[in-house]
């Protein structure tokens, strides 16, 4: 029994080995042959005109199968090669046959073929004389057959989605893989035909533009301000940093030398009459540390020229060259700054970035020693509105909520006329790394006994607590939301609608949809909760669209503060709340 079992196993093993010898291509390659495929369609010397309207239509290729004398697996690929080519090496395009290379058919779209011909510099709207062929492949053996074919290109050249700058004149040299990416801009119709970058060029050296960081790629060159597919490399005529613009509709290239890129506008000294330069650091980056004096709008201006400015796509930090935006009808707006202090300002023109940014310069400030508290302390605005005296309690001075403005500078002084001891902040009021739109926002920069202006980052109603032992200026403000909900089980589906602070002491909500009969209250959880008081003598009215309101936080024990029901119909409303400087009561209006 055992002997019979062993014989069966040996028989199966030998059968398996014989099978492997014929199917796993173990036979030496010199002992079998592979025939060339017989080409069927398209016919030799056929002429095909590519369809530039229906570009996804295909040319179908067909052939008779090759024969492997050892019956090994054969795979196929279709290639297009030049009419002088004698092999399949360096094809214009190569596509695996259908069914993962197993079938004797393949299809290539008209668009793919036109791109391949354009990359090989066959002229548009002309007949390209090429060959189509089939590679039959088995192990490392390739059998190649080809025949001539004539293909008429589209009447236009393809416009690539990407464009890169290379050459000995550039910052990356002739290294194709390291090409400098250009930013592609969409025109008003959404077409990307204009490319731009800012880079450094070297005189008497050459450069060109390519569509890919590897071959095959479209290559662009030219001369005298024109650019052409397969044109000659361009020679740089001078050293410097340039704005390079390429328009593939008008086939033009424009170089604008940049001697100076400057910040002009509200945040800097001199504002719109000033100009703070950002040095070019290479790789498309302009950057420097800048003292930002206030928030507000600004532009980046080239060489002091108001006709050569960068603004931004609205609501973004994406830079947009104003002359181009005007020419193609793109929306734009001034760049925006919300910072005060020393910041690293960057304008990055590399590739798709094309953006600006701010990075706070971190300064390690040691804890100052306590300061001797004066007998009195005043916050003095420079707009002439009058000094505000703070209330002293030992070495701490406090204020009510003060309506401070970003456009006004302030000083701290022990005398109302500014003739006493001065104090300045090592920071700014309202400056925070937390969300400035949070419910309860606060900070506590150090201060010192030294004259200096105090800046406010944003308009708000601030309470100040100035502690001479710390020594810090603690500031705090509230943001208020209108809560709006259906009191019949709708609290979880409530609307929390942020209101906008408007100087002085006012919060507004404009053009907002509200529902009839819903409950409402003005809320900054949980310190501020304006509603309807039932205290004796209160004038609060839950259904009135104009009236008074009371902060629940400050009512006496036994007094209830309920919600408003001031929306009698569904509609779009504007809501306004004006608070007192101690946040105890307020006045509101609700209008449709």
RODO-2510 file (C-alpha; in nm, 4 decimals, decimal comma):
residues 592
     n   res          X          Y          Z
     1     x     0,0000     0,0000     0,0000
     2     x     0,2783     0,2423     0,0894
     3     x     0,4715     0,1564    -0,2278
     4     x     0,1617     0,2201    -0,4407
     5     x     0,1091     0,5593    -0,2697
     6     x     0,4730     0,6616    -0,3344
     7     x     0,4409     0,5722    -0,7043
     8     x     0,1296     0,7896    -0,7407
     9     x     0,3044     1,0865    -0,5794
    10     x     0,6085     1,0477    -0,8036
    11     x     0,3858     1,0321    -1,1107
    12     x     0,2030     1,3533    -1,0160
    13     x     0,5312     1,5320    -0,9422
    14     x     0,6790     1,4361    -1,2818
    15     x     0,3598     1,5453    -1,4591
    16     x     0,3719     1,8833    -1,2819
    17     x     0,7390     1,9294    -1,3745
    18     x     0,6708     1,8549    -1,7402
    19     x     0,3832     2,1035    -1,7368
    20     x     0,6067     2,3747    -1,5882
    21     x     0,8659     2,3135    -1,8557
    22     x     0,6159     2,4090    -2,1282
    23     x     0,4132     2,6883    -1,9626
    24     x     0,6499     2,8800    -1,7395
    25     x     0,8967     2,9729    -2,0107
    26     x     1,1877     2,7799    -1,8653
    27     x     1,3209     2,6644    -2,2039
    28     x     1,6342     2,8555    -2,3125
    29     x     1,5459     3,1472    -2,5414
    30     x     1,7814     3,0310    -2,8174
    31     x     1,5753     2,7160    -2,8654
    32     x     1,2439     2,8839    -2,9673
    33     x     1,1350     3,1552    -3,2077
    34     x     0,8873     3,4442    -3,2049
    35     x     0,7339     3,5630    -3,5314
    36     x     0,6376     3,9211    -3,6135
    37     x     0,2712     4,0199    -3,5990
    38     x     0,1012     4,0617    -3,9372
    39     x    -0,0464     4,4119    -3,9486
    40     x    -0,4095     4,4317    -4,0647
    41     x    -0,5523     4,7771    -4,0028
    42     x    -0,4978     5,0651    -4,0742
    43     x    -0,3670     4,9797    -4,4198
    44     x    -0,0141     5,0677    -4,5215
    45     x     0,0145     5,4296    -4,6391
    46     x    -0,3387     5,5065    -4,5191
    47     x    -0,4136     5,8753    -4,4494
    48     x    -0,6162     5,9598    -4,1395
    49     x    -0,7312     6,3095    -4,0454
    50     x    -0,7621     6,3555    -3,6703
    51     x    -1,1011     6,4868    -3,5569
    52     x    -1,0447     6,8049    -3,3574
    53     x    -1,4149     6,8304    -3,2684
    54     x    -1,4648     6,4792    -3,1341
    55     x    -1,1179     6,4385    -2,9903
    56     x    -1,1992     6,1263    -2,7896
    57     x    -1,2709     5,9285    -3,1071
    58     x    -1,0126     5,6542    -3,1578
    59     x    -0,7978     5,5023    -3,4267
    60     x    -0,8377     5,1262    -3,3987
    61     x    -0,5357     4,9068    -3,4701
    62     x    -0,5562     4,5374    -3,5532
    63     x    -0,3097     4,2612    -3,6442
    64     x    -0,2799     3,8864    -3,6728
    65     x    -0,1159     3,7134    -3,3788
    66     x     0,2498     3,6347    -3,3522
    67     x     0,3564     3,2726    -3,3106
    68     x     0,5817     3,1479    -3,0356
    69     x     0,7294     2,8103    -3,1327
    70     x     0,7318     2,7047    -2,7680
    71     x     0,3753     2,8267    -2,7111
    72     x     0,4802     3,0799    -2,4488
    73     x     0,2650     3,3741    -2,3485
    74     x     0,2807     3,6722    -2,5863
    75     x     0,1846     4,0297    -2,5064
    76     x     0,1441     4,3194    -2,7501
    77     x     0,1818     4,6948    -2,7665
    78     x     0,1111     4,9421    -3,0471
    79     x     0,3644     5,2164    -3,1182
    80     x     0,3926     5,5163    -3,3427
    81     x     0,7473     5,5920    -3,4600
    82     x     0,9000     5,8325    -3,7092
    83     x     0,8938     5,7356    -4,0756
    84     x     1,2691     5,6790    -4,0692
    85     x     1,2698     5,4593    -3,7588
    86     x     1,3914     5,1027    -3,7966
    87     x     1,3004     4,9856    -3,4464
    88     x     1,0485     5,0365    -3,1681
    89     x     1,2907     5,2312    -2,9487
    90     x     1,2036     5,5925    -2,8626
    91     x     0,8435     5,5733    -2,9842
    92     x     0,6257     5,8816    -3,0233
    93     x     0,3616     5,6951    -2,8256
    94     x     0,3221     5,3399    -2,6991
    95     x    -0,0063     5,1817    -2,5867
    96     x    -0,0613     4,8321    -2,4498
    97     x    -0,3126     4,6268    -2,6479
    98     x    -0,6576     4,5561    -2,5100
    99     x    -0,7166     4,3033    -2,2319
   100     x    -0,3931     4,3943    -2,0555
   101     x    -0,1793     4,3358    -2,3615
   102     x    -0,3256     3,9966    -2,4562
   103     x    -0,5554     4,1006    -2,7429
   104     x    -0,4593     4,1665    -3,1037
   105     x    -0,6357     4,5028    -3,1064
   106     x    -0,5650     4,8432    -2,9525
   107     x    -0,7185     5,1904    -2,9643
   108     x    -0,5613     5,5343    -2,9286
   109     x    -0,7672     5,8527    -2,9147
   110     x    -0,7192     6,1325    -3,1657
   111     x    -0,6283     6,3669    -2,8814
   112     x    -0,3533     6,1346    -2,7557
   113     x    -0,2076     6,0946    -3,1034
   114     x    -0,2147     6,4688    -3,1747
   115     x    -0,0347     6,5370    -2,8461
   116     x     0,2315     6,2763    -2,9280
   117     x     0,2865     6,4316    -3,2714
   118     x     0,3028     6,7827    -3,1223
   119     x     0,5620     6,6673    -2,8681
   120     x     0,7678     6,5339    -3,1589
   121     x     0,7406     6,8747    -3,3344
   122     x     0,5216     6,7690    -3,6262
   123     x     0,3511     7,0939    -3,7396
   124     x    -0,0169     7,1539    -3,6666
   125     x    -0,2689     7,1195    -3,9535
   126     x    -0,0098     6,9222    -4,1523
   127     x     0,0167     6,5561    -4,2483
   128     x     0,2742     6,3711    -4,0407
   129     x     0,4449     6,0809    -4,2162
   130     x     0,5049     5,8173    -3,9485
   131     x     0,4878     5,4431    -3,9016
   132     x     0,2617     5,2385    -3,6838
   133     x     0,3865     4,9096    -3,5544
   134     x     0,3275     4,6237    -3,3149
   135     x     0,5677     4,4945    -3,0529
   136     x     0,5132     4,1258    -2,9848
   137     x     0,6830     4,0396    -2,6554
   138     x     0,7623     3,7061    -2,4963
   139     x     1,0115     3,6930    -2,2126
   140     x     1,2880     3,9315    -2,3241
   141     x     1,2347     3,8639    -2,6928
   142     x     1,0590     4,1314    -2,8999
   143     x     0,9404     4,0891    -3,2568
   144     x     0,8583     4,4177    -3,4274
   145     x     0,6661     4,4886    -3,7439
   146     x     0,5651     4,8284    -3,8837
   147     x     0,4227     5,0029    -4,1870
   148     x     0,3820     5,3658    -4,2944
   149     x     0,0778     5,5763    -4,2111
   150     x    -0,0093     5,9410    -4,2729
   151     x    -0,1832     6,1341    -3,9958
   152     x    -0,3104     6,4901    -4,0303
   153     x    -0,2816     6,6868    -3,7068
   154     x    -0,5373     6,9208    -3,5525
   155     x    -0,5378     7,2779    -3,6827
   156     x    -0,4174     7,3997    -3,3430
   157     x    -0,1493     7,3016    -3,0949
   158     x    -0,2466     7,1579    -2,7560
   159     x    -0,2377     7,3919    -2,4568
   160     x    -0,0854     7,2128    -2,1578
   161     x    -0,2235     7,2233    -1,8051
   162     x     0,1245     7,2857    -1,6672
   163     x     0,4325     7,4765    -1,7764
   164     x     0,7852     7,4701    -1,6342
   165     x     1,0964     7,6824    -1,6900
   166     x     1,4388     7,5228    -1,7418
   167     x     1,7735     7,6178    -1,8937
   168     x     2,1201     7,7397    -1,8099
   169     x     1,9811     8,0915    -1,7545
   170     x     1,7491     7,9735    -1,4745
   171     x     1,7898     7,8938    -1,1063
   172     x     1,7634     7,5168    -1,1758
   173     x     1,9799     7,4805    -1,4851
   174     x     1,8951     7,2206    -1,7507
   175     x     1,7599     6,9709    -1,4984
   176     x     1,4204     6,8834    -1,6457
   177     x     1,3044     6,7074    -1,3296
   178     x     1,3656     7,0264    -1,1280
   179     x     1,1860     7,2638    -1,3665
   180     x     1,0445     7,5819    -1,2127
   181     x     0,6629     7,5541    -1,2172
   182     x     0,4660     7,8467    -1,3559
   183     x     0,1302     7,9485    -1,2134
   184     x    -0,1601     7,8830    -1,4534
   185     x    -0,4308     8,1497    -1,4493
   186     x    -0,7876     8,1065    -1,5659
   187     x    -0,9448     8,3764    -1,7769
   188     x    -1,3043     8,4937    -1,7319
   189     x    -1,4227     8,1922    -1,9354
   190     x    -1,2377     7,9483    -1,7096
   191     x    -0,9701     7,8594    -1,9649
   192     x    -0,6106     7,8270    -1,8500
   193     x    -0,4022     7,9881    -2,1218
   194     x    -0,1757     8,2258    -1,9283
   195     x     0,1217     8,1178    -1,7193
   196     x     0,3426     8,3262    -1,4943
   197     x     0,6331     8,3049    -1,2526
   198     x     0,8864     8,5321    -1,0910
   199     x     1,2440     8,4091    -1,1101
   200     x     1,6052     8,5073    -1,1602
   201     x     1,7742     8,4876    -1,5041
   202     x     2,1414     8,4991    -1,6016
   203     x     2,2570     8,7087    -1,8959
   204     x     2,3727     8,5343    -2,2174
   205     x     2,2447     8,1979    -2,0996
   206     x     1,9372     8,0245    -2,2456
   207     x     1,6018     7,9001    -2,1248
   208     x     1,2875     7,7297    -2,2534
   209     x     0,9473     7,6164    -2,1299
   210     x     0,8283     7,2552    -2,1053
   211     x     0,4936     7,0951    -2,0284
   212     x     0,6231     6,8054    -1,8169
   213     x     0,9122     6,7237    -1,5855
   214     x     0,9984     6,4208    -1,7980
   215     x     0,9984     6,3302    -2,1642
   216     x     0,7980     6,3250    -2,3794
   217     x     0,7022     6,6880    -2,3233
   218     x     0,6014     6,9923    -2,5219
   219     x     0,8961     7,2313    -2,5583
   220     x     0,8481     7,6049    -2,6171
   221     x     1,1050     7,8607    -2,7280
   222     x     1,1100     8,1700    -2,9452
   223     x     1,2509     8,5159    -2,9962
   224     x     1,1576     8,8854    -3,0034
   225     x     0,8683     8,8438    -2,7615
   226     x     0,7039     8,5552    -2,9469
   227     x     0,6852     8,1970    -2,8281
   228     x     0,6326     7,8848    -3,0348
   229     x     0,6049     7,5121    -2,9852
   230     x     0,9451     7,3612    -3,0711
   231     x     1,0977     7,7092    -3,1018
   232     x     1,4645     7,7758    -3,0353
   233     x     1,5860     7,8269    -2,6800
   234     x     1,5618     8,1897    -2,5660
   235     x     1,8730     8,3845    -2,4678
   236     x     1,8521     8,6055    -2,1580
   237     x     1,9657     8,9581    -2,2439
   238     x     2,0381     9,0775    -1,8885
   239     x     2,0830     8,9587    -1,5319
   240     x     1,8085     9,0108    -1,2763
   241     x     1,4789     8,9064    -1,1258
   242     x     1,1924     8,9022    -1,3741
   243     x     0,8200     8,8555    -1,3884
   244     x     0,7832     8,6043    -1,6734
   245     x     0,4435     8,5851    -1,8418
   246     x     0,3586     8,3321    -2,1147
   247     x     0,0363     8,3607    -2,3172
   248     x    -0,0328     8,0488    -2,5238
   249     x    -0,3286     8,2076    -2,7034
   250     x    -0,1418     8,5080    -2,8434
   251     x     0,1829     8,3027    -2,8397
   252     x     0,3730     8,5802    -2,6648
   253     x     0,6192     8,6007    -2,3800
   254     x     0,6693     8,9102    -2,1684
   255     x     0,9548     8,9751    -1,9270
   256     x     0,9335     9,2581    -1,6733
   257     x     1,2412     9,3232    -1,4658
   258     x     1,1831     9,3653    -1,0918
   259     x     1,4323     9,5836    -0,9116
   260     x     1,2094     9,6307    -0,6094
   261     x     0,8952     9,4604    -0,4764
   262     x     0,7421     9,6709    -0,2027
   263     x     0,4552     9,6684     0,0455
   264     x     0,2403     9,9781     0,0073
   265     x    -0,0657    10,0487     0,2195
   266     x    -0,2281    10,0836     0,5585
   267     x    -0,0072     9,8501     0,7712
   268     x     0,3276    10,0271     0,7137
   269     x     0,4803    10,3597     0,8068
   270     x     0,3657    10,6185     0,5554
   271     x     0,0731    10,3947     0,4594
   272     x    -0,0155    10,4498     0,0901
   273     x     0,2723    10,6935     0,0538
   274     x     0,5208    10,4459     0,1996
   275     x     0,7043    10,1514     0,0444
   276     x     0,8725     9,8698     0,2383
   277     x     1,0900     9,6466     0,0179
   278     x     1,0837     9,2673     0,0356
   279     x     1,4217     9,1289    -0,0804
   280     x     1,4284     8,8415    -0,3306
   281     x     1,5647     8,5267    -0,1636
   282     x     1,5479     8,2958    -0,4661
   283     x     1,3104     8,0195    -0,5720
   284     x     1,0302     8,2710    -0,6284
   285     x     1,0310     8,3981    -0,2689
   286     x     1,0366     8,7603    -0,1503
   287     x     1,0595     8,7862     0,2269
   288     x     1,1588     9,0124     0,5146
   289     x     1,0692     9,1032     0,8716
   290     x     0,8369     9,4034     0,8671
   291     x     0,6903     9,6130     1,1473
   292     x     0,3168     9,6154     1,0854
   293     x     0,1726     9,9216     1,2560
   294     x    -0,1980     9,8540     1,2031
   295     x    -0,4438     9,6267     1,0321
   296     x    -0,5851     9,7055     0,6897
   297     x    -0,5403     9,6729     0,3162
   298     x    -0,2217     9,6915     0,1099
   299     x    -0,0744     9,5914    -0,2264
   300     x     0,2572     9,4578    -0,3551
   301     x     0,3982     9,7081    -0,6042
   302     x     0,6796     9,6555    -0,8556
   303     x     0,9412     9,9326    -0,8761
   304     x     0,7033    10,1940    -0,7331
   305     x     0,4772    10,1606    -1,0381
   306     x     0,1024    10,1835    -0,9644
   307     x     0,0423    10,0108    -1,2965
   308     x     0,2295     9,6976    -1,1839
   309     x     0,0632     9,5776    -0,8668
   310     x    -0,0345     9,2469    -0,7142
   311     x    -0,3715     9,2208    -0,5460
   312     x    -0,5641     8,9086    -0,4476
   313     x    -0,8510     8,6954    -0,5648
   314     x    -1,1377     8,8052    -0,3344
   315     x    -1,1577     8,6153    -0,0085
   316     x    -0,8233     8,4378    -0,0563
   317     x    -0,4507     8,5000    -0,0183
   318     x    -0,3887     8,4114    -0,3860
   319     x    -0,1862     8,6816    -0,5609
   320     x    -0,3186     8,8248    -0,8862
   321     x    -0,1344     9,0647    -1,1188
   322     x    -0,3744     9,3553    -1,1582
   323     x    -0,3069     9,4333    -1,5276
   324     x    -0,3804     9,0710    -1,6198
   325     x    -0,6939     9,0628    -1,4016
   326     x    -0,8226     9,3795    -1,5681
   327     x    -0,7462     9,2494    -1,9169
   328     x    -0,9429     8,9257    -1,8765
   329     x    -1,2116     9,0497    -1,6376
   330     x    -1,1136     8,8745    -1,3146
   331     x    -1,2333     9,0067    -0,9764
   332     x    -0,9652     9,1375    -0,7401
   333     x    -0,9235     9,3227    -0,4119
   334     x    -0,6481     9,4699    -0,1923
   335     x    -0,4363     9,2293     0,0121
   336     x    -0,5432     9,2135     0,3766
   337     x    -0,3480     9,2332     0,7019
   338     x    -0,4948     9,1580     1,0459
   339     x    -0,1670     9,1728     1,2384
   340     x     0,0166     9,4356     1,4396
   341     x     0,3803     9,3969     1,5412
   342     x     0,6921     9,2440     1,3880
   343     x     0,6067     8,9779     1,1304
   344     x     0,7906     8,7843     0,8617
   345     x     0,6046     8,8843     0,5463
   346     x     0,6394     8,6424     0,2535
   347     x     0,5300     8,6713    -0,1085
   348     x     0,5717     8,3268    -0,2642
   349     x     0,5620     8,3162    -0,6450
   350     x     0,6766     7,9558    -0,6873
   351     x     0,4444     7,7365    -0,8901
   352     x     0,0843     7,7041    -0,7807
   353     x     0,1437     7,8831    -0,4500
   354     x     0,1354     8,2457    -0,5635
   355     x     0,0321     8,3605    -0,2196
   356     x     0,1357     8,5861     0,0655
   357     x     0,1579     8,5087     0,4351
   358     x     0,2514     8,6469     0,7762
   359     x     0,4507     8,4733     1,0476
   360     x     0,4850     8,6351     1,3864
   361     x     0,8399     8,6966     1,5000
   362     x     0,8562     8,5153     1,8302
   363     x     1,0412     8,7146     2,0943
   364     x     1,1263     8,5503     2,4232
   365     x     1,0239     8,8222     2,6679
   366     x     1,1493     8,7679     3,0237
   367     x     0,9020     8,8419     3,2999
   368     x     0,9498     9,2079     3,3928
   369     x     0,9929     9,3156     3,7528
   370     x     0,6953     9,4712     3,9347
   371     x     0,6430     9,8418     3,8719
   372     x     0,5573    10,0979     4,1387
   373     x     0,1931    10,1860     4,0871
   374     x     0,1051    10,5535     4,0454
   375     x    -0,1811    10,7180     4,2310
   376     x    -0,3802    10,7594     3,9117
   377     x    -0,3782    10,6154     3,5624
   378     x    -0,5350    10,7352     3,2370
   379     x    -0,5837    10,5826     2,8940
   380     x    -0,5379    10,8663     2,6455
   381     x    -0,6538    10,8328     2,2808
   382     x    -0,4805    11,0354     2,0103
   383     x    -0,8087    11,1331     1,8424
   384     x    -0,8823    11,4033     2,1008
   385     x    -1,1851    11,2259     2,2481
   386     x    -1,0596    11,2686     2,6056
   387     x    -0,8650    11,0696     2,8627
   388     x    -1,0328    10,7814     3,0470
   389     x    -0,9439    10,7409     3,4152
   390     x    -0,9093    10,3865     3,5456
   391     x    -1,0182    10,2857     3,8972
   392     x    -0,7417    10,1970     4,1420
   393     x    -0,7537     9,9076     4,3924
   394     x    -0,4130     9,8723     4,5601
   395     x    -0,1732     9,8124     4,2678
   396     x    -0,4425     9,7195     4,0149
   397     x    -0,6362     9,9599     3,7895
   398     x    -0,9568     9,8539     3,6135
   399     x    -1,1977    10,0012     3,3631
   400     x    -1,5498     9,9458     3,2448
   401     x    -1,5817     9,8185     2,8882
   402     x    -1,4145    10,0788     2,6679
   403     x    -1,5022    10,1162     2,2994
   404     x    -1,1487    10,1069     2,1529
   405     x    -1,0615    10,1415     1,7843
   406     x    -0,7881     9,9978     1,5660
   407     x    -0,7543    10,3291     1,3832
   408     x    -0,6687    10,5146     1,7066
   409     x    -0,3424    10,5048     1,9008
   410     x    -0,3483    10,5160     2,2806
   411     x    -0,1059    10,5954     2,5614
   412     x    -0,1044    10,5115     2,9323
   413     x    -0,0033    10,7931     3,1624
   414     x    -0,0331    10,8821     3,5275
   415     x    -0,1671    11,2276     3,4287
   416     x    -0,4736    11,3048     3,2182
   417     x    -0,2779    11,5489     3,0020
   418     x     0,0045    11,3009     2,9395
   419     x     0,2591    11,4940     3,1426
   420     x     0,3108    11,2227     3,4053
   421     x     0,4802    10,8828     3,3964
   422     x     0,4212    10,6903     3,0723
   423     x     0,3752    10,3162     3,0261
   424     x     0,3870    10,1082     2,7054
   425     x     0,2872     9,7509     2,6166
   426     x     0,5087     9,4654     2,5046
   427     x     0,2316     9,3588     2,2710
   428     x    -0,1044     9,4872     2,1513
   429     x    -0,4561     9,5022     2,2874
   430     x    -0,6693     9,2438     2,1069
   431     x    -0,3736     9,0457     1,9746
   432     x    -0,4308     8,6737     2,0326
   433     x    -0,3244     8,3377     1,8953
   434     x    -0,6679     8,2042     1,9850
   435     x    -0,9792     8,2548     1,7741
   436     x    -1,0602     8,6288     1,7853
   437     x    -1,4222     8,5366     1,7094
   438     x    -1,4616     8,3215     2,0199
   439     x    -1,7244     8,3946     2,2838
   440     x    -1,4911     8,5332     2,5500
   441     x    -1,1550     8,6575     2,4183
   442     x    -0,8706     8,7789     2,6386
   443     x    -0,4967     8,8347     2,6677
   444     x    -0,2398     8,9792     2,9064
   445     x     0,0733     9,1341     2,7521
   446     x     0,3440     9,2727     2,9764
   447     x     0,3994     9,6449     3,0045
   448     x     0,6885     9,8642     3,1109
   449     x     0,7549    10,2141     3,2383
   450     x     0,8396    10,3780     2,9079
   451     x     0,6688    10,6100     2,6627
   452     x     0,5135    10,4510     2,3558
   453     x     0,1939    10,4177     2,1561
   454     x    -0,0462    10,1349     2,2321
   455     x    -0,2132     9,9677     1,9351
   456     x    -0,5503     9,7951     1,9245
   457     x    -0,5860     9,5067     1,6812
   458     x    -0,9615     9,5249     1,6237
   459     x    -1,2529     9,7484     1,7194
   460     x    -1,4277     9,6075     2,0255
   461     x    -1,5546     9,6905     2,3739
   462     x    -1,2596     9,5997     2,5977
   463     x    -1,2360     9,5738     2,9739
   464     x    -0,8824     9,6542     3,0962
   465     x    -0,7191     9,5305     3,4169
   466     x    -0,3730     9,6784     3,4671
   467     x    -0,1717     9,4995     3,7354
   468     x     0,1503     9,6748     3,8340
   469     x     0,2740     9,3754     4,0346
   470     x     0,2524     9,1326     3,7368
   471     x     0,3076     9,3728     3,5438
   472     x     0,0427     9,3012     3,2766
   473     x    -0,2364     9,4754     3,0925
   474     x    -0,5167     9,2218     3,0909
   475     x    -0,7755     9,2899     2,8190
   476     x    -1,1001     9,1077     2,7542
   477     x    -1,3982     9,1362     2,5201
   478     x    -1,7129     8,9419     2,4269
   479     x    -1,8494     8,8393     2,0914
   480     x    -2,2274     8,8056     2,0899
   481     x    -2,4513     8,5687     1,8967
   482     x    -2,8244     8,5743     1,8419
   483     x    -2,9622     8,2366     1,9458
   484     x    -3,2866     8,1560     1,7611
   485     x    -3,4881     7,8367     1,8096
   486     x    -3,8255     7,6692     1,8353
   487     x    -3,9036     7,6365     2,2057
   488     x    -4,1145     7,3262     2,1375
   489     x    -3,8255     7,0828     2,1396
   490     x    -3,6084     7,2716     1,8919
   491     x    -3,3129     7,3746     2,1115
   492     x    -3,0786     7,1204     1,9516
   493     x    -3,1636     7,2649     1,6095
   494     x    -3,1090     7,6249     1,7178
   495     x    -2,9364     7,8830     1,5021
   496     x    -2,6292     8,0446     1,6586
   497     x    -2,5873     8,3587     1,4510
   498     x    -2,2657     8,5587     1,5107
   499     x    -2,3227     8,9326     1,5317
   500     x    -2,0711     9,1872     1,4037
   501     x    -1,9281     9,4471     1,6395
   502     x    -1,9699     9,8050     1,5163
   503     x    -1,8086    10,0947     1,7024
   504     x    -1,9215    10,1987     1,9570
   505     x    -2,0877     9,9313     2,1756
   506     x    -2,3091     9,7895     1,9011
   507     x    -2,3539     9,4397     1,7609
   508     x    -2,5406     9,3883     1,4332
   509     x    -2,6837     9,1022     1,2302
   510     x    -2,7924     9,1858     0,8769
   511     x    -3,0210     9,0166     0,6253
   512     x    -3,0747     8,6976     0,8233
   513     x    -3,3667     8,4570     0,7883
   514     x    -3,5652     8,4224     1,1127
   515     x    -3,8807     8,2237     1,1860
   516     x    -4,2163     8,3351     1,3221
   517     x    -4,2848     8,2580     1,6875
   518     x    -3,9345     8,1300     1,7621
   519     x    -3,7506     8,2156     2,0849
   520     x    -3,4455     8,4426     2,0681
   521     x    -3,1804     8,5804     2,3004
   522     x    -2,8491     8,7649     2,2754
   523     x    -2,5873     8,5303     2,4092
   524     x    -2,2157     8,4868     2,4797
   525     x    -2,2133     8,1666     2,6837
   526     x    -2,2292     8,1955     2,9722
   527     x    -2,1348     8,5426     3,0922
   528     x    -2,3690     8,7406     2,8687
   529     x    -2,7366     8,6502     2,8270
   530     x    -2,9593     8,9380     2,7250
   531     x    -3,3299     8,8708     2,7483
   532     x    -3,6533     8,9979     2,9035
   533     x    -3,6495     9,0881     3,2755
   534     x    -3,9617     9,0673     3,4919
   535     x    -3,8118     9,2923     3,7612
   536     x    -4,0336     9,5697     3,8964
   537     x    -4,0055     9,8773     3,6753
   538     x    -3,8451     9,6885     3,3837
   539     x    -3,9393     9,8146     3,0363
   540     x    -3,8352     9,4916     2,8666
   541     x    -4,1021     9,3467     2,6323
   542     x    -4,0686     8,9980     2,4836
   543     x    -4,2640     9,0728     2,1642
   544     x    -4,1509     9,4316     2,0949
   545     x    -3,9305     9,4811     1,7890
   546     x    -3,7623     9,7814     1,9529
   547     x    -3,6881     9,8120     2,3204
   548     x    -3,4702     9,7421     2,6202
   549     x    -3,3056     9,4214     2,7313
   550     x    -3,1377     9,2953     3,0497
   551     x    -2,8295     9,0781     3,1042
   552     x    -2,9330     8,7808     3,3179
   553     x    -2,5867     8,7685     3,4755
   554     x    -2,6501     9,0874     3,6770
   555     x    -3,0119     9,0553     3,7953
   556     x    -3,1044     9,0204     4,1605
   557     x    -3,2106     8,6896     4,3110
   558     x    -3,5731     8,6113     4,2337
   559     x    -3,5782     8,8056     3,9049
   560     x    -3,6424     8,5993     3,5925
   561     x    -3,4991     8,6782     3,2499
   562     x    -3,6948     8,5069     2,9724
   563     x    -3,6493     8,4828     2,5960
   564     x    -3,7691     8,7178     2,3235
   565     x    -4,0439     8,6325     2,0764
   566     x    -4,0031     8,9385     1,8543
   567     x    -4,0465     8,7663     1,5159
   568     x    -4,4152     8,7394     1,4288
   569     x    -4,3628     8,6357     1,0659
   570     x    -4,1042     8,4373     0,8736
   571     x    -3,8683     8,6671     0,6887
   572     x    -3,5312     8,8325     0,6458
   573     x    -3,4374     9,0538     0,9381
   574     x    -3,1726     9,3004     1,0503
   575     x    -3,1032     9,2934     1,4245
   576     x    -2,9044     9,5448     1,6296
   577     x    -2,8018     9,5391     1,9970
   578     x    -2,6415     9,8354     2,1743
   579     x    -2,4935     9,7602     2,5166
   580     x    -2,3943     9,9834     2,8059
   581     x    -2,0306    10,0018     2,9124
   582     x    -2,0928     9,7611     3,2028
   583     x    -2,2869     9,4993     3,0021
   584     x    -2,5839     9,5157     3,2409
   585     x    -2,8551     9,6374     3,0014
   586     x    -2,8961     9,7325     2,6385
   587     x    -3,1262     9,8497     2,3618
   588     x    -3,2190     9,6495     2,0539
   589     x    -3,4051     9,6845     1,7250
   590     x    -3,5431     9,4180     1,4934
   591     x    -3,6465     9,5243     1,1420
   592     x    -3,7578     9,3506     0,8250
***
